[in-house]
Amino acid sequence: MNRYVALLRGIAPALPNNSNAQLRAVLEGLGHERVESVLASGNILFRTEQTDVPRLERTIQAALVAELGIGGGTIVRELGELEALIERDPFDGLVHGRGTYLVVTFLKDGAPLPSELPDDPDPRVRVVGFDADARAFLAVIDNGDPGKTPDFMRWLDRTYGKDITTRTWLTVQRIVTKLAAG
């Protein structure tokens, strides 16, 4: 059995049809096994024999739209991909905190890879780089003024639209820990 996480874009637990129980039920209805949640922000772990990740993304997203009206976007990653990303230690030992808000922005499988990163993004952002194996941008954000979206995050949205989703490094680590334990 392959172990995956579905990273759902635009999930807010306070919204109708966004509860973990509802999200898990959709994946269970697709026949996936050992469906679990990590936090309340659209991180759904599951197991399946399927190996076609773009197809998994499409079928999960179609089911979310049909059953819950959620059209934000679905990105699927396999446990081994995320474990390898953590082993590479792209943040070079930095610890997630207010001054060093470590974020990973995942691109949908098949989305065009960047030819270059934007020059001189917002001074609140230090772009660590793009990890081609994980298909993810890595950045350190100074979140001292919450609620203000840095220009780099806007660039990602303008460039990739709904074919991205961002998680904190801490959340990625929690996902891997729970996937690996199950």
C-alpha positions in Angstrom: 0.0 0.0 0.0 1.3 3.5 -0.9 1.1 6.2 1.7 0.0 9.7 0.6 -1.2 13.0 1.9 -3.8 15.1 0.1 -2.9 18.7 0.7 -6.2 20.6 0.1 -6.1 24.3 -0.8 -8.4 26.8 0.8 -9.7 24.7 3.8 -10.9 26.6 6.8 -12.5 24.5 9.6 -15.0 27.2 10.4 -16.5 27.0 6.9 -19.4 24.6 6.2 -18.2 21.3 4.6 -14.6 21.9 5.7 -14.5 19.7 8.8 -11.9 16.9 9.0 -14.7 14.3 9.3 -16.3 15.5 6.1 -13.0 15.6 4.2 -12.0 12.1 5.4 -15.4 10.8 4.4 -14.8 11.9 0.8 -11.5 10.0 0.6 -13.0 7.0 2.3 -15.9 7.1 -0.3 -13.2 6.8 -3.0 -12.0 3.6 -1.5 -8.9 4.9 0.1 -7.8 3.2 3.4 -6.5 4.4 6.8 -7.8 7.9 6.1 -6.6 10.3 8.8 -6.2 14.1 9.4 -3.3 16.2 10.5 -4.4 19.4 12.1 -7.6 21.1 10.8 -6.3 22.7 7.6 -6.8 20.1 4.9 -4.1 17.6 5.4 -5.6 14.2 4.8 -3.5 11.1 5.0 -4.5 7.9 3.2 -3.3 4.6 1.7 -4.1 3.2 -1.7 -2.7 0.8 -4.3 -3.0 3.5 -6.9 0.3 5.1 -8.1 -0.9 7.6 -10.6 -0.6 10.8 -8.6 -2.1 13.2 -11.2 -5.1 10.9 -11.4 -5.4 10.8 -7.6 -5.3 14.6 -7.5 -8.1 14.8 -10.2 -10.4 12.2 -8.7 -10.0 13.6 -5.1 -10.7 17.1 -6.3 -13.7 16.1 -8.4 -15.1 14.2 -5.4 -14.6 17.3 -3.1 -16.4 19.5 -5.6 -19.3 17.0 -6.2 -19.8 16.1 -2.5 -18.8 19.2 -0.6 -18.6 22.1 -3.1 -14.9 22.6 -2.4 -13.0 23.7 -5.4 -9.8 25.0 -3.9 -7.3 22.5 -5.3 -5.8 19.2 -4.4 -2.1 18.3 -4.3 -0.9 14.7 -3.5 2.5 13.8 -2.2 3.9 10.3 -1.3 5.5 9.6 2.0 8.9 8.9 0.5 9.0 12.3 -1.3 8.3 14.2 1.9 10.8 12.1 3.9 13.5 12.9 1.3 12.7 16.6 1.5 13.1 16.6 5.3 16.3 14.6 5.0 17.7 17.3 2.7 17.2 19.9 5.5 16.5 22.7 3.0 16.2 25.2 5.8 19.7 24.4 7.1 18.7 23.8 10.7 16.5 26.9 11.1 13.7 26.6 13.6 10.1 27.7 12.8 9.1 30.7 14.8 7.7 34.2 14.4 10.9 35.6 13.0 11.7 32.5 10.9 8.3 31.3 9.6 9.4 28.4 7.4 7.0 27.6 4.6 6.9 25.1 1.8 4.7 25.8 -1.3 3.9 22.7 -3.2 3.1 22.7 -6.9 0.6 20.3 -8.4 2.1 17.3 -10.1 2.6 18.3 -13.8 2.6 22.1 -13.1 5.4 23.9 -15.0 8.6 24.2 -13.0 10.1 27.6 -12.5 12.7 28.8 -14.9 13.9 31.3 -12.3 12.9 32.8 -9.0 11.7 36.4 -8.8 14.4 38.9 -8.2 14.5 40.7 -4.8 11.1 39.6 -3.3 9.6 41.3 -0.4 12.2 42.2 2.3 10.2 40.1 4.7 11.0 37.0 2.6 14.1 35.0 2.1 13.6 32.6 -0.7 15.6 29.4 0.1 15.0 28.0 -3.3 13.0 25.5 -5.3 13.3 21.8 -4.6 12.7 20.1 -7.9 12.3 16.6 -6.4 9.6 17.7 -4.0 8.2 20.2 -6.6 8.2 22.9 -3.9 9.3 26.4 -3.2 10.9 27.0 0.2 11.0 30.3 1.9 11.6 32.0 5.3 9.0 34.7 6.1 9.3 37.3 8.8 5.7 37.0 10.2 6.2 39.9 12.7 3.2 41.7 11.0 0.6 38.9 10.6 -2.1 39.4 8.0 0.1 41.0 5.4 0.9 38.7 2.4 4.5 39.1 1.2 5.1 39.9 -2.5 6.7 36.4 -3.0 3.4 34.7 -1.9 1.5 37.0 -4.3 4.0 36.1 -7.1 3.3 32.4 -6.5 -0.4 32.9 -6.7 -0.2 35.0 -9.8 2.2 32.5 -11.5 0.6 29.2 -10.4 -3.0 30.0 -9.5 -4.7 27.2 -7.7 -2.0 24.7 -8.7 -0.2 25.4 -5.4 -0.7 25.1 -1.7 1.5 26.3 1.2 2.2 24.5 4.5 4.6 25.4 7.3 7.7 23.3 7.7 6.3 22.2 11.1 3.2 20.9 9.4 5.2 19.0 6.8 7.2 17.4 9.6 4.0 16.5 11.5 2.5 14.9 8.3 5.6 12.8 7.7 5.7 11.7 11.3 2.1 10.6 11.2 2.4 9.0 7.8 5.5 7.1 8.8 4.0 5.8 12.0 0.9 4.4 10.3 
